[in-house]
Amino acid sequence: MEPNSSSNDNNKMQLQHHSSCLEIATMEVHRVVPPRHKSTIEKLKTRLKETFFPDDPLRQFKGQPLGKKWILAAQYIFPILEWGPNYSFKLFKSDIISGLTIASLAIPQDSSFVPPLVYTVLGSSRDLAVGPVSIASLIMGSMLRQEVSPTQNPVLFLQLAFTATFFGGLVQASLGLLRLGFIIDFLSKATLIGFMAGAAIIVSLQQLKSLLGITHFTNQMGLIPVMSSVFHNTKEWSWQTILMGFCFLVFLLLTRHVGTKRPKLFWVSAGAPLVSVILSTLLVFAFKAQHHGISVIGKLQEGLNPPSWNMLKFHGSHLGLVMKTGLITGIISLTEGIAVGRTFAALKNYQVDGNKEMIAIGVMNIVGSSTSCYITTGAFSRSAVNHNAGAKTAVSNVVMSVTVMVTLLFLMPLFQYTPNVVLGAIIVTAVVGLIDVPAAHQIWKIDKFDFLVMLCAFLGVIFISVQEGLAIAVGISIFKILLQITRPKTVMLGNMPGSDIYRDLHHYNEAMRIPGFLILSIEAPINFANTTYLNERILRWIEEYEAEENLNKQSSLRFVILEMSAVSAIDTSGTSFFKDLRKAMEKKGVELVLVNPLAEVLEKLQRSDDSGDFKRPDSLYLTVGEAVASLSSTIKAPSANYV
């Protein structure tokens, strides 16, 4: 066989294919019409609506009588009115168990029972258990200590803490009212899986203080300081505490396993934490274990917290400090709370409304600042216990609040014998199930970049802190988005034999090039960030095509067709790019043809086109097939050098 026989066969195929294109040249060509004229006000209105009201909350009011509109409005503002009427005793059985369980954690940690009630009315998460979190507490304390000592001036310190909480809540609620909930969309699924696993490990390691009986323990959240604190205080380890912790940990893990394997026995795992609290308290009381190395909660202050609205200070030399503290702690606690809420929502396959969450957490803190509570949000460990105990709705927060309130009034002496080690075991059991290894493996198989994002969130949370870990993961995700914007994908299209369908040549082996045509698809908006790249990439496509033409002695390039169905937007830099590209091609004797530009893109191109090139019928087509069919008639059929 002659060396060039395969090349000749290929040329014959291309000739036949070119002939088939000429045969469909008589197909009807649809005219590209300019979009309907819209005023600037109309465009701005549409853009603002899609940015801030993508859910179109007002559509449910259309065609409804006035009374129904008031009901729908109340349900939108207060989500409890939407799901409350359908609440059943079956749901309450699950919520009361989870509420009592998280109350057993809340009582020794804080005495805030008002914020959970506010969240229940306004929040959209079914699993979020609210309360103070360590990172926001540490930041608020450290920032306020810069100017006021809590030991030398405790009253002023409390005033500043409550005022900072008020400003933090104001910031949070304002973000929700301004409809900026889309900000949380930067918390991708990969970020949440990494955050969840990292937070689970850190929270578990934090419980080593209780499980080992250590008295002096670090307040930091990183892996290294936690483990350093564990091994630098080995003399404080208590074998009695370790034995009790091991026994209850095994009991809780076994009941959790039973509940997982046999769903009908869910009550076994749901009730196990509460049973553990009661049983361990009775054991400590009966054997006086607090005198034998078992650390207990101890005596707690009885009575409800007094109102604190008279302690809010909106004047004086410390106003700047409390505003700055409120801003920082408000944003940090809001980020953590929404991340936790979305994490558990993903596990149960429901949606959390970012705007409602911002408003709920913000109002919760504004009210809390007037009831002797400092900055509050969705706590990861507490929410994990709530989720693990089988919570179905936010009523578990109500149960927790009522339990805390009743305990503060009447039952505080009973909790002084509750061992800290059991609370630690409950938290560990709840959070270890949140490490989702199969999901991480699935991400690795699907998208390596997403796996990197997940890994950064995981390692950042473990080695630095929750906020820094989330920030790093979000930063890498934004970098990925910027790469997609600045380096948009462009592919070369070929014709599927026997049809007028055009697909990626590298994806479909049967797709064939059309002699004289370079058909490219741009798959991203065109703006100032990517016009330079697109210009260089398209010119390189042309150079590569011409080099291949010279090698195969094919017909010269006549048309460059840009398929623009995926170009959703364009700016002034983009319109200049097309004008410059057209001029560069004219010097090469090549015509630029656009296919299916969207309304906004077409309107801007035609407005910027003084020469009228983008208004000519032969430069705009609805489909690639119509463009090739129409333009092929202007190309002289290939000569015998194809044979």
Buried (B, 14 or more C-beta within 10 A) or exposed (E): EEEEEEEEEBBEEBBEBBEBBBEBBEBEBEEBEEEEEBEEEEEEEEEEEEEBEEEEBEEBBEEEEEEEBEEBBEBBEBBBBBBBEEBEEEBBEBBBBBBBBBBBBBBBBBBBBBBBBBBBBBBBBBBBBBBBBBBBBBBBBEBBEEBBEBEEEEEBBBBBBBBBBBBBBBBBBBBBEEBBBEBBEBBBBBBBBBBBBBBBBBBBBBBBBBBBBBEEBBEBBBBEBBEEBBEEBEEBBBEBBBEBBEBBBEBBBBBBEBBEEEEEEBBBBBBBBBBBBBEBBEBBBEEEBBEEBBBBBEEBEEEBBEEBEEBBBEEEEBBEBBBEBBBBBBBBBBBBBBBBBBBBBBBEEEEBBBBBBBBBBBBBBBBBBBBBBBBBBBBBBBBBBBBBBBBBBBBBBBBBBBBBBEBBEEEBEEBBBBBBBBBBBBBBBBBBBBBBEEBBEBBBEEBEBBBBBBBBBBBBBBBBBBBBBBBBBBBBBEEBEEEEEBBBEBBBBBBBEEEBBBBEBEEBEEBBBBBBBBBBBBBBBBBEBBBEEBBEBBBEBBEEBBEEBEEBEBBBBBBBBBBBBBBEEBBEBBBEBBBEBBEBBEEBEBBBBBBBBBEBBBBBBBEBBEEEBBBEEEBBBBBBBBBBBBBBEEBEEBEEEBE
